[in-house]
């Protein structure tokens, strides 16, 4: 066997392993989706509860498209299935990458994987239980006289999914700070000196990632800034350890 064939075998085996682990992740999502689909209507009622509290008794949510009553709960169930399978998906990612990591890297990477999942879930929970009630109360309070609130079910789902992703991703800031510091890309002490700029950037991102209201922008920007500070706290010892190992 030629040298070129020998060198191509590891690459092909990695591709096969990647395919197998990707298929396992997809199967996990489909299994969860199959179990949840019969409860899709109940799931949508649960997700829409924050806005339905502020809809007048004489009004209700509506479907403006023919297929919306089916496709909207279907979409929600599929997205929730991906969220629910995220720990298993990340485990497959970890199992694929772990053989190429040193023991010290494994000790740091594994907690980061689980922390990233927990923080993403925490961001979604914060959006649902804290942000949604305040935002919808604000929207309901500024409705002009003579206008009845009748939100479309598809538009509401798109709105909530956008906020779920925005808050879930923004809660990953400590993980990003820790990883960059662990790799020696950034110095957490220098980042701490940039607090005023980071504070302004948090509000800029809050403006871009949320609907055009002050409440949701502020409720996203403040946690982002606090999580940035938390990331600096955990990143400092890792950065010092990485710096000490540099020859």
C-alpha positions, -999 to +999 in steps of 0.1 A: +000+000+000+014+034-010+022+062+015-007+083+000-032+055+007-020+051+042-023+088+049-058+089+034-071+061+056-073+081+089-091+109+071-117+085+057-121+069+091-127+103+106-153+111+080-171+078+087-171+085+124-184+120+118-212+106+097-221+080+123-222+105+151-242+130+130-267+103+122-270+094+159-277+131+167-304+132+139-320+100+152-321+114+187-339+145+175-364+124+155-370+101+185-378+131+208-399+147+180-419+115+176-426+114+213-435+151+215-456+155+183-488+142+199-485+170+225-477+198+199-509+217+206-503+216+243-467+227+238-478+257+217-504+267+244-476+266+270-452+287+248-480+312+240-492+315+276-472+348+283-490+367+255-525+351+260-525+366+295-528+400+280-553+392+253-588+405+261-614+378+269-633+388+238-603+382+216-580+353+208-549+343+187-556+337+151-542+318+121-539+339+089-526+311+067-544+279+058-516+256+069-506+275+100-527+255+125-506+224+115-472+238+105-468+262+135-471+236+162-450+212+140-422+238+137-423+245+175-421+207+183-392+202+159-372+231+174-380+220+210-368+185+200-334+199+189-332+219+222-340+188+242-315+167+223-287+193+227-269+174+255-267+143+235-257+162+203-229+179+223-219+146+237-214+133+201-193+163+193-173+157+224-168+120+216-156+130+181-131+156+193-119+140+226-094+115+211-074+144+197-072+163+229-046+162+257-056+152+292-054+187+304-076+199+275-102+172+283-104+184+319-113+219+307-133+211+276-158+187+292-171+212+318-173+238+291-195+216+270-220+210+298-218+246+310-226+258+275-258+237+275-268+248+309-263+284+301-283+281+268-312+266+287-308+293+314-310+320+287-342+305+273-358+302+307-349+338+315-365+349+282-397+329+289-402+336+326-388+372+329-386+389+295-418+377+278-442+388+306-427+423+308-425+427+270-461+416+263-474+437+292-456+467+277-470+460+242-505+455+256-503+488+276-496+509+245-523+495+222-542+524+207-578+528+216-601+509+193-575+483+184-580+447+195-550+424+201-553+393+179-518+380+174-511+355+145-498+322+158-470+319+132-458+355+138-458+349+175-438+317+172-412+334+150-410+363+175-405+340+205-380+317+187-359+348+178-358+358+215-351+323+226-320+321+203-310+357+212-310+350+250-297+315+247-267+326+226-260+357+247-258+336+278-228+318+262-206+349+267-188+334+297-179+303+277-166+324+248-144+345+272-131+314+290-122+296+257-105+326+242-085+331+274-077+294+277-063+295+242-043+326+250-061+347+224-072+374+248-060+386+282-090+387+307-072+415+326-072+436+294-108+427+287-117+440+322-101+473+313-125+476+283-157+475+305-171+508+293-169+497+257-183+462+264-212+478+283-221+499+253-216+470+229-240+449+250-268+475+245-259+477+208-263+439+205-294+441+226-309+465+201-300+443+172-311+410+186-344+420+202-376+437+191-376+476+190-386+481+226-365+494+255-375+467+279-363+436+260-332+455+249-323+463+285-332+428+298-308+413+273-280+439+276-277+438+314-274+400+317-248+400+288-227+425+307-230+405+340-221+373+322-191+390+306-179+398+341-185+363+352-165+350+323-135+372+333-136+357+368-134+321+355-110+330+327-082+346+348-068+314+364-069+295+330-051+324+313-024+324+339-020+287+336-017+289+298+008+317+301+029+298+325+032+269+300+044+291+272+082+285+269 
